[in-house]
Amino acid sequence: MICLVIFAFDLVRTESLSMNTSYAKMGRTAILECPFDPVKTWSAGILDDLITYEIGKLVIPNLFFAKRLSVSEMDSLIIKNVTSFDFQIYRCTGNNSSTGKLDTYDIRLKQAIDPSNIKILEETEPHRVIGVVGHDMSITCTVTSGEPEETLIIKDDDGKEIVKGGPGSVSLVRKPDHKDEGRNFTCLVLSGDEQVLSYTVQLKLRCKKICFIVDKPNITIQAYPHKTAMEGDPLELRCNDQEGSTNVIKGYKWEHTGRYLQHSSKVMQINVTKRMDNGNFTCIAENEAGDARDTIEINILYAPTTENYSVSFFKNNSNIFVKCKVSGNPPNFTYGAWIHFSDVNAPIRHLNGSDDGRLAISSFTGSGKAYENVGVYVCNVSNGIHSTDGSVWQTGTIHLTIKESPVFTERSKSEQVGYIDKTSNLSVDVMSSWRLMSTKWYKERSEVLETERLTINWKSLMIRAQFHNKTVYTKGYRCNLVIDQTKPEDFHNYTVTVENQYGFSSFIIQLRYAGPPRMPQITSLERTPYAILVKWEPGFDGGHRTTYEIEYRKVTEIKWDRIHIKENNLNKFFIADPNTDYLVRMKALNKMGHSSFTKEHTVFTEEFINHHIGSKQFLAIYRNVVAFVYTGSCVRSAVWVTPLQRSEETSVIPGHYDEIDSMYDNPINNTISSQNQRNNAELGIRQISNRNDNFENNDTNSSCYQSITTCSVHQVKSSQENYSARSSTDESRLPPCRMSDSSDNSETKVKSIQRYETL
């Protein structure tokens, strides 16, 4: 905005530089440039009676034409809508950088006049000049000059500048040959930087004496067998002159998509076509009269080519997707199912993407964790064209990573076992798409430093992890704290912290003595008229294979029946008399000893519906009756029990190490008993082996029956913990034990017949 302020001042007289001239057209905009920086004033008028237009960048507001004036950032004076009044002398005042003194610079603004009346002096008829083959000739372009002086340029057919001159005229001198026949020449006239005139003439040639008239070639390109071909097939291009032509063609040139080829024959043979052969081929044939050209478009069909690439997303990104980047001819693509692999090519799942080759991974995540989307995604695409190896489906791979802190796998255990005076190893498995930066261990909040007894290390290797309910191998790290000659004071809680560039994660481990297992937890008791189903969760296994004993009795009796379970996840029923209430309890055992019994649970007759708490394992046992379960028209029979035989043999159940299922949900015992107390708690268990052969389960639709196996029970007094034997004459033949497929672990089958001595 221009401020309306009137300034009064005295003009400082200085020595002026030489006069300079600038031009502008009526009604246009004039820009006057000053060599000083900064400019103090702009003035105009007769040299002896200057009128100041502006001081600095402020235009004098009381000038009647002030609205047409302005000053640019470079201190140039700008005059809009130039009138005849504006054609005068202007002066800028400022510091001269050469002398360091105040100086002036004068500019005369003159009216610009365009050149006119363009013509070619040699023109014999409009837009045509005549030349003789082999003789010098001229093409002269003239104009009536304007102001400022104009520039004249002559160019050929291809827009190439041949000669430049002016003002007033420019002349081209050349000796034409047959190739110049019909050639066009254009004269361009520039005033300043603006082209104001142009004129084009065509050259016609004549012979000096006897001239043999030769026509230009008239050619056509033909493709054999066809201009559309499959990649890998042969292709032949022929540059044929018009049939019956007497022209003598001196040579051939070939172009492909505008690029000259190293080929000068009439026929171009492509033995094995490739996708880069797509596009236009041009043949140029030459003779004395000139050259001619023809172009053909070649269409090479080829199978899809996919781009393999990598992509990363942040953990909290709710729009994780990948796209199959593909090219092919024809570009009509059909996409098949996507396959999700781990980063070591272990298959995880099959997914359906969109019709345009996009896979919205976030829509398939569900309750899965972010890391479960990491891996390699393979797309399948086809356009109906077979590749050179005969495949109609092509694949592309996208490697996806998640930007998040390290993740501990579910196989990392929150309770781990150590041995006094031996080497104990605390270990966790970690997944990280990015290189680990550090690993630190803490013992009760104090950082663990390496000593002669303590070694800290981590290494990269293939580990097992859960991806969308499937355990697969993937790249990961194993972090270890190795304790040599383990002491009692080493049995504490340890925290391992691992870090990558996106953060750190921690995991707590309790180092426990190897010893008896912890007491299991009965989570559910389900009653039917003739059976009771027991479900439980295991406790800490003490570092050894764990087995279980379930004891049950009628409320009205004092003797307990016992079932010894040597395998995890067995599905059995124990038979209950109808209209009878029962008490149930259980304990865990390993080679180091046994846990305490759980509290006694009462199962009432009327409890025919589930009394569910949530479970991971369960067991059920039948007694005294034969149970049948009808599924449609199928009958699945239970397993018969053979009479028990007395045995005096006592043995220790072999050890078995069972991994903890979750790294998040394992209770930590607040007290750690001494190793001697653990070792003295070892339990002797009578084991009557005589196992019969397994009966294989048949789950196919063609059979309605499952295998039958025998089971037996022990009679135990509720007040006794000893295992004194009774006579085998008290044993009775029992009904069969049946496989239940209504449990949480129905895939586990009875593997053998077990017999136990009645106590």
C-alpha positions in Angstrom: 0.0 0.0 0.0 1.4 3.5 -0.9 1.2 6.1 1.8 -0.1 9.5 0.8 2.7 11.6 2.2 4.2 14.8 0.6 7.9 15.1 1.0 9.9 18.3 0.7 13.6 17.9 0.0 16.6 19.4 -1.9 18.0 17.4 -4.8 21.8 16.8 -4.4 23.6 17.6 -7.6 26.0 15.0 -8.7 27.9 13.9 -11.8 25.7 11.7 -14.1 26.8 8.6 -15.8 26.3 8.3 -19.6 22.8 8.3 -21.0 21.1 4.9 -21.5 18.1 3.9 -23.5 15.1 1.7 -22.7 12.1 0.9 -24.8 8.4 0.2 -24.1 5.3 -0.1 -26.2 2.2 2.0 -25.7 -0.2 0.4 -23.2 2.4 -2.0 -22.0 4.5 -2.0 -18.8 8.0 -0.4 -18.7 10.7 -1.5 -16.2 13.6 0.8 -15.7 16.6 -0.7 -13.9 19.1 1.2 -11.9 22.7 -0.1 -11.2 22.8 1.4 -7.6 21.9 -0.6 -4.5 20.0 0.9 -2.8 18.3 3.6 -4.9 17.6 6.8 -3.0 15.3 8.6 -5.5 13.8 8.2 -8.9 13.1 11.4 -10.9 11.8 12.3 -14.4 11.6 15.3 -16.7 13.9 17.7 -18.5 17.4 17.4 -17.2 17.3 21.0 -15.8 13.9 20.7 -14.2 13.6 17.2 -12.7 10.5 16.0 -10.9 11.0 13.5 -8.2 8.8 10.4 -8.5 9.8 8.5 -5.4 12.2 8.5 -2.4 13.3 5.0 -1.5 10.3 2.8 -2.2 7.7 5.5 -1.4 6.0 7.0 -4.5 5.2 10.7 -4.2 1.4 10.6 -3.7 0.4 14.0 -5.2 1.5 13.0 -8.7 -1.6 12.6 -10.9 -0.2 9.3 -12.4 1.1 8.0 -9.0 -1.2 4.9 -9.3 0.7 3.7 -12.3 4.1 3.9 -10.5 5.7 1.4 -8.2 9.1 0.2 -7.1 10.2 -3.4 -7.3 12.2 -5.3 -4.6 15.3 -4.6 -6.7 14.6 -0.9 -6.7 13.5 -0.9 -10.4 10.9 1.8 -11.4 7.8 0.2 -12.8 5.4 2.2 -15.1 2.2 0.5 -16.0 0.0 1.2 -19.0 2.6 3.4 -20.7 1.4 6.6 -22.4 3.2 9.1 -24.6 3.7 11.3 -21.5 6.0 8.6 -20.1 8.5 8.7 -23.0 11.1 11.0 -21.4 14.4 11.0 -19.4 14.5 9.3 -15.9 17.2 9.6 -13.4 18.0 7.3 -10.4 20.2 8.5 -7.5 22.2 6.3 -5.2 25.6 5.2 -4.0 28.0 4.2 -6.7 29.7 1.0 -5.4 32.8 1.7 -7.6 33.5 5.2 -6.3 31.7 5.1 -3.0 30.1 8.4 -3.8 26.5 9.6 -4.4 25.9 9.3 -8.2 23.2 9.5 -10.8 22.1 7.3 -13.7 20.0 8.6 -16.6 17.7 6.5 -18.7 15.8 7.6 -21.8 12.5 5.8 -22.2 11.6 5.6 -25.9 8.6 4.1 -27.7 9.2 0.7 -29.1 8.3 0.2 -32.8 8.0 -3.2 -34.3 9.8 -4.1 -37.6 7.5 -4.6 -40.5 7.2 -5.5 -44.2 9.1 -8.9 -44.1 9.9 -10.5 -47.5 12.3 -12.9 -49.2 14.1 -11.2 -52.1 14.6 -14.4 -54.1 11.0 -15.4 -54.0 9.6 -16.1 -57.5 6.1 -16.9 -56.3 4.5 -16.8 -52.9 6.5 -18.9 -50.4 8.7 -20.5 -53.1 12.3 -20.0 -54.3 14.1 -21.7 -57.2 17.5 -23.2 -57.0 19.8 -25.2 -59.3 21.4 -28.4 -58.2 25.1 -27.9 -57.5 25.0 -24.1 -57.9 25.3 -21.5 -55.1 22.1 -19.7 -54.3 20.9 -17.2 -51.7 17.8 -16.8 -49.6 17.7 -13.1 -48.3 15.1 -12.0 -45.7 14.5 -8.3 -45.2 12.3 -6.1 -43.0 11.6 -2.4 -42.4 13.5 -1.8 -39.2 11.9 -0.7 -36.0 13.1 0.4 -32.5 15.0 -1.1 -30.9 17.0 -2.9 -33.6 15.6 -6.3 -34.6 17.4 -9.7 -35.0 16.7 -12.0 -38.0 17.2 -15.8 -37.9 16.7 -18.4 -40.7 15.9 -22.0 -39.6 15.3 -25.2 -41.6 12.5 -27.9 -41.5 13.9 -29.4 -38.2 13.9 -26.0 -36.4 17.7 -25.8 -36.6 19.2 -22.3 -36.7 21.2 -21.9 -39.9 22.1 -18.2 -40.0 21.5 -15.2 -37.7 21.8 -11.4 -38.6 20.1 -8.0 -38.6 19.1 -5.4 -38.3 17.2 -5.0 -41.5 18.2 -8.2 -43.3 19.8 -11.7 -43.1 21.1 -13.9 -46.0 21.5 -17.7 -46.4 24.0 -18.9 -49.0 24.2 -22.6 -49.9 24.8 -25.0 -52.8 21.7 -27.3 -52.9 21.6 -31.0 -53.8 18.8 -33.4 -54.6 18.1 -33.8 -50.8 17.1 -30.1 -50.6 14.2 -30.6 -52.9 11.0 -29.4 -51.2 12.9 -28.2 -48.1 11.4 -25.4 -46.1 13.3 -22.4 -44.7 11.7 -19.9 -42.2 12.8 -16.4 -41.4 12.1 -15.2 -37.8 12.2 -11.6 -36.7 12.8 -10.7 -33.0 12.4 -7.3 -31.4 14.1 -7.6 -28.0 13.2 -11.0 -26.8 9.8 -11.1 -28.5 9.2 -12.7 -31.9 7.1 -10.3 -34.0 7.4 -11.6 -37.6 8.0 -14.9 -39.5 7.9 -16.0 -43.2 8.5 -19.5 -44.7 9.6 -20.4 -48.3 10.0 -23.8 -50.0 13.0 -24.6 -52.2 12.3 -26.0 -55.6 15.3 -27.3 -57.6 16.1 -27.3 -61.3 18.8 -29.1 -63.3 21.7 -27.3 -65.0 21.6 -29.2 -68.3 20.3 -32.8 -68.4 18.7 -33.8 -65.1 17.5 -37.4 -64.5 14.4 -37.1 -62.5 14.4 -39.3 -59.5 11.4 -39.6 -57.1 11.8 -40.1 -53.4 11.3 -43.7 -52.1 7.7 -44.7 -51.3 8.2 -47.4 -48.6 6.1 -49.5 -46.3 7.2 -51.6 -43.3 5.7 -55.1 -43.0 6.0 -57.4 -40.0 6.2 -61.2 -40.2 4.4 -63.2 -39.0 2.5 -60.4 -37.3 3.2 -57.1 -35.6 1.8 -58.6 -32.4 4.1 -61.3 -31.0 4.7 -63.3 -27.8 7.9 -62.6 -25.9 10.6 -65.0 -27.1 9.1 -65.5 -30.5 11.0 -64.4 -33.7 10.0 -61.3 -35.6 11.0 -60.0 -39.0 10.6 -56.4 -40.2 10.9 -55.6 -44.0 11.2 -52.1 -45.4 9.6 -52.5 -48.9 9.6 -49.9 -51.7 6.4 -49.3 -53.7 5.8 -52.2 -56.1 7.0 -51.4 -59.7 9.2 -48.5 -58.5 12.4 -47.9 -60.5 14.0 -45.9 -57.7 17.5 -46.8 -56.7 17.7 -46.8 -52.9 21.2 -45.9 -51.7 20.7 -47.0 -48.0 18.5 -47.7 -45.1 18.4 -46.5 -41.5 16.3 -47.9 -38.7 15.0 -46.2 -35.5 13.3 -47.7 -32.5 11.3 -45.3 -30.3 13.4 -42.4 -31.6 16.7 -44.0 -31.1 18.9 -44.9 -34.1 19.8 -48.6 -34.4 23.0 -50.1 -35.8 21.3 -51.6 -38.7 21.5 -50.6 -42.4 19.7 -53.4 -44.3 16.3 -53.6 -45.8 15.3 -56.4 -43.5 15.6 -56.4 -39.7 15.5 -59.9 -38.1 14.8 -60.2 -34.4 15.4 -63.8 -33.5 14.2 -63.6 -29.8 11.8 -60.8 -29.1 11.9 -59.1 -25.7 9.5 -56.8 -23.9 11.8 -53.9 -24.6 11.1 -54.4 -28.3 7.7 -52.9 -27.8 7.0 -49.6 -29.5 7.5 -47.9 -32.9 10.1 -49.0 -35.5 10.9 -46.5 -38.3 12.6 -47.3 -41.6 14.3 -44.5 -43.5 15.1 -45.1 -47.1 17.4 -42.7 -49.1 18.1 -42.0 -52.7 19.3 -38.9 -54.8 15.9 -37.3 -54.6 15.8 -37.5 -50.8 14.6 -39.8 -48.1 11.3 -41.3 -47.0 10.2 -43.1 -43.9 7.5 -45.4 -42.6 6.7 -46.4 -39.0 5.1 -49.6 -37.6 4.0 -50.2 -34.0 5.2 -53.6 -32.6 3.2 -55.1 -29.7 5.2 -57.7 -27.6 3.0 -59.7 -25.2 4.7 -60.8 -22.0 3.9 -62.2 -18.6 3.6 -60.0 -15.5 6.8 -58.7 -13.9 6.5 -57.8 -10.2 8.6 -55.5 -8.1 10.1 -56.8 -4.9 10.3 -54.2 -2.2 10.4 -53.5 1.5 8.0 -51.4 3.6 7.8 -50.4 7.3 4.9 -49.3 9.5 4.8 -48.1 13.1 3.2 -50.4 15.7 0.1 -48.2 16.2 -0.6 -47.8 12.5 -4.2 -48.9 11.8 -3.8 -48.9 8.0 -1.2 -51.5 7.3 -1.3 -52.6 3.6 0.9 -53.8 0.8 0.4 -53.6 -3.0 1.5 -56.0 -5.7 3.5 -53.7 -8.0 3.3 -55.3 -11.4 3.8 -54.5 -15.1 2.9 -56.7 -18.1 1.4 -56.7 -21.6 -1.6 -56.9 -21.8 -2.1 -55.0 -18.5 -5.2 -56.9 -17.5 -4.2 -58.6 -14.3 -5.9 -61.3 -12.2 -4.7 -61.6 -8.6 -4.7 -64.8 -6.6 -4.5 -65.4 -2.9 -1.7 -63.8 -0.9 0.6 -66.0 1.2 2.2 -64.7 4.5 5.6 -66.2 5.3 7.9 -65.6 8.2 11.2 -64.0 7.4 12.7 -67.5 7.0 10.1 -68.6 4.5 7.9 -70.5 7.0 4.2 -70.3 5.7 1.9 -68.6 8.2 -1.5 -67.9 6.5 -3.3 -67.4 3.2 -5.1 -64.1 2.6 -7.5 -62.7 0.0 -6.6 -59.2 -1.4 -8.6 -56.8 -3.5 -9.1 -57.0 -7.3 -6.5 -54.2 -7.8 -3.7 -56.1 -6.1 -3.9 -54.5 -2.7 -3.9 -56.4 0.6 -5.3 -54.5 3.7 -3.3 -56.4 6.4 -4.9 -54.4 9.2 -8.3 -56.0 8.4 -6.9 -59.5 9.0 -5.1 -58.7 12.3 -8.0 -59.2 14.7 -6.8 -59.7 18.2 -3.2 -60.5 17.0 -0.3 -58.4 18.2 1.5 -56.0 15.8 4.6 -58.2 15.4 2.4 -61.0 14.0 2.1 -59.0 10.8 5.8 -59.0 10.2 7.2 -61.1 7.5 7.2 -61.7 3.7 4.0 -61.3 1.8 3.8 -63.0 -1.6 1.3 -61.9 -4.2 0.2 -64.1 -7.2 -0.7 -62.4 -10.5 -1.5 -63.5 -14.0 -2.5 -61.8 -17.3 -2.9 -65.1 -19.2 0.5 -64.9 -20.8 3.0 -67.7 -19.9 6.5 -66.7 -18.8 9.6 -68.0 -20.6 9.7 -70.9 -18.1 6.0 -71.8 -18.9 4.4 -70.4 -15.7 1.1 -68.6 -16.1 1.2 -67.3 -12.4 4.0 -64.9 -11.4 4.9 -63.9 -7.8 6.1 -60.8 -6.1 7.4 -60.4 -2.6 7.0 -57.5 -0.1 9.1 -57.6 3.1 7.1 -55.9 5.8 8.6 -54.8 9.2 7.0 -53.1 12.2 8.7 -50.2 13.9 8.4 -51.2 17.5 10.5 -52.1 20.5 11.7 -55.7 20.9 9.1 -58.4 21.6 9.6 -61.4 23.9 8.2 -64.6 22.5 5.7 -66.7 24.3 8.3 -69.4 24.7 10.2 -67.2 27.1 9.5 -68.5 30.7 8.9 -66.3 33.7 10.0 -69.2 36.0 13.3 -70.9 35.2 15.3 -73.6 37.0 18.7 -73.4 38.6 20.9 -76.0 40.3 23.1 -75.5 43.3 26.9 -75.6 42.5 26.1 -76.2 38.9 25.7 -73.9 35.8 22.3 -72.2 35.5 21.2 -70.5 32.3 18.5 -67.8 32.2 17.4 -67.4 28.6 14.7 -65.5 26.7 13.9 -65.3 23.0 13.4 -61.9 21.4 12.0 -60.8 18.1 13.1 -57.5 16.6 12.9 -56.3 13.0 15.8 -53.9 13.8 19.2 -54.7 15.2 19.4 -54.9 19.0 21.4 -52.0 20.5 21.9 -53.3 24.0 21.0 -56.0 26.4 21.1 -55.5 30.2 20.2 -57.8 33.1 19.1 -56.7 36.6 18.9 -58.6 39.8 16.5 -57.0 42.2 16.9 -53.6 40.5 20.7 -53.7 40.5 22.4 -54.2 37.1 24.2 -57.5 36.7 27.8 -57.0 35.6 29.9 -59.8 34.1 32.3 -61.5 36.6 34.1 -64.9 36.6 30.8 -66.5 37.5 28.4 -64.4 35.5 28.4 -64.3 31.7 26.0 -62.1 29.6 25.6 -62.8 25.9 23.1 -62.7 23.0 23.1 -64.1 19.5 21.0 -64.0 16.5 19.4 -67.3 15.4 16.1 -68.8 14.2 13.6 -69.0 17.0 10.0 -70.3 17.3 7.2 -67.8 17.8 3.4 -67.6 17.5 2.1 -65.9 14.4 -1.7 -65.8 14.2 -2.2 -69.0 16.2 0.5 -70.8 14.4 4.0 -71.6 15.7 6.7 -71.0 13.1 10.4 -70.3 12.8 11.5 -66.7 12.4 14.7 -64.6 12.8 15.3 -63.5 16.4 17.7 -63.3 19.2 18.4 -65.4 22.3 19.6 -63.5 25.3 21.4 -65.4 28.0 22.6 -64.9 31.6 24.9 -67.8 32.5 25.6 -68.3 36.2 28.5 -70.6 36.9 28.6 -72.5 40.3 25.2 -71.3 41.3 24.9 -70.2 44.9 21.8 -69.9 47.1 22.0 -66.2 46.9 21.6 -66.3 43.1 18.0 -67.5 43.4 16.2 -64.2 42.9 14.1 -62.3 40.4 16.0 -61.1 37.3 14.9 -58.5 34.8 16.3 -58.5 31.2 15.9 -55.3 29.2 16.6 -55.3 25.5 16.6 -52.1 23.3 16.5 -51.3 19.6 16.2 -47.9 17.9 12.4 -47.8 18.6 12.5 -48.4 22.3 13.1 -51.0 24.9 11.2 -54.0 26.5 11.7 -55.8 29.8 10.9 -59.3 31.0 11.0 -60.7 34.6 12.3 -64.1 35.4 12.3 -65.9 38.7 15.2 -68.3 39.1 13.9 -71.2 41.2 15.5 -74.3 42.7 14.9 -77.5 40.9 12.4 -79.5 43.0 8.8 -80.8 43.4 6.1 -79.2 41.2 3.7 -76.7 42.5 0.1 -77.5 43.3 -2.2 -77.5 40.2 -5.4 -75.5 40.3 -8.7 -77.2 39.6 -10.6 -74.7 37.4 -13.8 -76.6 36.4 -15.9 -79.6 37.5 -18.6 -80.6 35.2 -21.2 -83.2 36.2 -23.5 -85.4 34.0 -25.7 -88.2 35.4 -23.0 -90.8 35.0 -19.7 -88.9 34.8 -17.6 -86.1 36.3 -15.2 -84.0 34.1 -12.2 -82.4 35.9 -10.3 -79.5 34.3 -7.1 -77.9 35.8 -4.2 -75.6 35.1 -0.7 -76.9 36.0 1.7 -75.0 38.3 5.4 -74.7 38.1 6.9 -78.1 37.1 10.0 -77.8 39.2 12.2 -78.3 36.2 11.1 -81.9 35.5 8.4 -83.9 33.7 5.2 -83.6 35.7 2.4 -86.2 36.2 -0.8 -85.9 38.1 -3.0 -87.8 40.5 -6.7 -87.2 40.8 -8.5 -88.7 43.9 -12.3 -88.9 44.2 -14.7 -90.5 46.6 -18.4 -90.5 47.5 -19.3 -88.1 50.2 -20.7 -90.9 52.3 -17.5 -93.0 52.1 -14.0 -92.6 53.5 -11.9 -94.3 50.9 -10.6 -92.5 47.9 -10.3 -93.8 44.3 -7.1 -92.6 42.6 -6.2 -92.1 38.9 -2.6 -91.5 38.0 -2.1 -89.5 34.8 1.2 -90.0 33.1 0.6 -87.9 30.1 -0.5 -84.3 29.6 -3.9 -83.4 28.1 -5.5 -86.8 28.4 -9.3 -86.8 27.9 -11.1 -89.3 30.1 -14.3 -89.5 32.1 -14.5 -91.0 35.5 -17.8 -92.7 36.0 -20.0 -91.5 38.8 -23.0 -93.3 40.3 -26.2 -91.4 39.6 -27.8 -89.5 42.4 -24.5 -89.5 44.4 -22.4 -86.6 45.6 -18.6 -86.8 45.2 -15.4 -85.2 46.6 -12.5 -84.5 44.2 -8.9 -83.4 44.8 -5.6 -83.7 42.9 -1.9 -83.1 43.1 1.2 -82.9 40.8 4.3 -85.2 41.0 7.8 -85.3 39.5 11.0 -87.2 40.3 11.9 -84.6 43.0 8.6 -85.1 44.9 5.0 -84.0 44.8 2.9 -81.0 45.5 0.2 -80.6 48.2 -3.3 -81.8 47.4 -5.7 -79.2 46.2 -8.6 -78.5 48.5 -11.5 -81.0 48.3 -14.2 -80.0 45.8 -17.7 -81.2 46.3 -19.6 -82.2 43.1 -23.3 -82.5 43.7 -25.7 -84.7 41.8 -27.8 -81.8 40.4 -24.8 -80.1 38.8 -25.5 -81.2 35.3 -24.5 -77.9 33.8 -20.9 -76.6 33.5 -19.4 -75.0 36.6 -16.7 -73.3 34.5 -13.7 -71.3 35.7 -11.4 -71.4 32.5 -8.8 -74.0 31.8 -6.0 -75.4 29.8 -6.1 -79.1 30.6 -8.8 -81.5 31.9 -9.4 -85.1 32.8 -12.5 -87.3 33.2 -12.8 -90.9 34.4 -15.6 -93.5 34.1 -16.6 -96.0 36.7 -19.0 -99.0 37.1 -21.1 -98.3 33.9 -20.6 -98.3 30.2 -21.2 -94.9 28.6 -22.3 -94.3 25.0 -22.4 -90.9 23.3 -24.6 -90.5 20.2 -23.5 -88.1 17.5 -26.1 -88.2 14.7 -26.4 -92.0 14.1 -22.9 -92.8 15.3 -22.1 -94.5 18.6 -18.8 -93.8 20.2 -18.0 -96.5 22.8 -16.0 -96.1 25.9 -13.0 -98.3 27.0 -13.4 -101.4 29.1 -11.4 -101.9 32.2 -9.6 -105.2 33.0 -9.4 -106.6 36.5 -6.4 -105.2 38.5 -3.4 -107.4 39.3 -1.4 -106.9 42.5 2.1 -105.7 42.2 4.7 -105.0 44.9 7.0 -103.2 42.5 7.8 -99.6 43.4 9.4 -97.2 40.9 10.0 -93.5 40.3 8.1 -91.9 37.5 10.5 -90.8 34.7 11.1 -87.0 34.5 9.7 -84.8 31.8 10.3 -81.1 31.2 7.2 -79.2 30.1 7.5 -75.6 29.0 5.4 -72.9 30.6 2.6 -71.8 28.2 2.7 -68.1 28.8 5.4 -65.6 29.8 2.8 -63.3 31.3 0.6 -65.5 33.5 2.9 -67.5 35.9 2.7 -66.9 39.6 6.0 -66.3 41.5 6.5 -68.1 44.8 7.4 -65.6 47.5 9.5 -68.2 49.4 12.3 -70.4 48.1 13.0 -73.5 50.1 16.4 -74.9 50.5 17.8 -77.6 48.1 18.1 -80.2 50.9 14.4 -79.8 51.8 13.5 -80.3 48.1 15.6 -83.4 47.7 14.2 -85.0 50.9 10.6 -84.6 49.6 10.9 -87.2 46.9 7.8 -89.4 46.7 7.8 -93.1 45.9 5.0 -94.1 43.6 3.8 -97.6 42.9 3.6 -98.1 39.2 1.9 -101.2 37.8 3.1 -101.0 34.2 1.7 -104.1 32.2 0.4 -101.7 29.5 -1.5 -103.2 26.6 -1.0 -102.0 23.0 -2.5 -98.8 21.8 -5.7 -98.7 19.9 -5.6 -96.1 17.1 -8.4 -93.6 17.0 -10.4 -93.4 13.8 -11.8 -89.9 13.3 -12.7 -90.4 9.7 -16.3 -90.1 8.5 -16.4 -93.7 7.5 -16.3 -95.0 11.1 -18.6 -94.2 14.0 -16.4 -95.8 16.6 -13.3 -94.8 18.5 -10.7 -97.0 20.3 -11.4 -98.7 23.5 -8.9 -98.8 26.3 -9.0 -100.1 29.9 -8.5 -98.2 33.1 -8.6 -99.0 36.8 -8.7 -97.1 40.1 -7.1 -97.3 43.6 -9.1 -97.3 46.8 -7.4 -94.9 49.3 -8.5 -93.9 52.8 -9.0 -90.1 53.1 -7.0 -89.9 56.3 -3.9 -91.8 55.0 -1.0 -90.6 52.9 0.8 -93.9 52.9 0.3 -96.3 50.0 -0.3 -99.7 51.7 -1.6 -102.4 49.3 -4.8 -104.4 49.6 -5.5 -107.8 48.3 -6.3 -108.1 44.6 -9.4 -110.1 45.5 -11.1 -106.7 46.3 -10.6 -105.6 42.7 -13.6 -105.7 40.5 -14.1 -105.5 36.7 -14.9 -101.9 35.8 -16.6 -100.4 32.8 -14.6 -98.8 30.0 -12.9 -95.4 30.0 -14.1 -93.2 27.1 -12.4 -90.6 25.0 -14.3 -87.2 25.3 -14.3 -84.9 22.3 -16.2 -82.2 24.2 -13.1 -81.0 26.1 -10.8 -78.2 25.4 -8.1 -80.6 24.2 -10.1 -83.1 22.3 -7.2 -83.8 19.9 -5.3 -85.7 22.6 -6.1 -89.4 22.5 -5.7 -92.2 25.0 -2.4 -93.8 24.1 -2.2 -96.8 26.4 -3.9 -99.0 28.9 -2.9 -98.3 32.5 -3.4 -100.5 35.5 -3.0 -99.4 39.1 -2.9 -101.4 42.3 -5.8 -100.9 44.8 -4.5 -99.3 48.0 
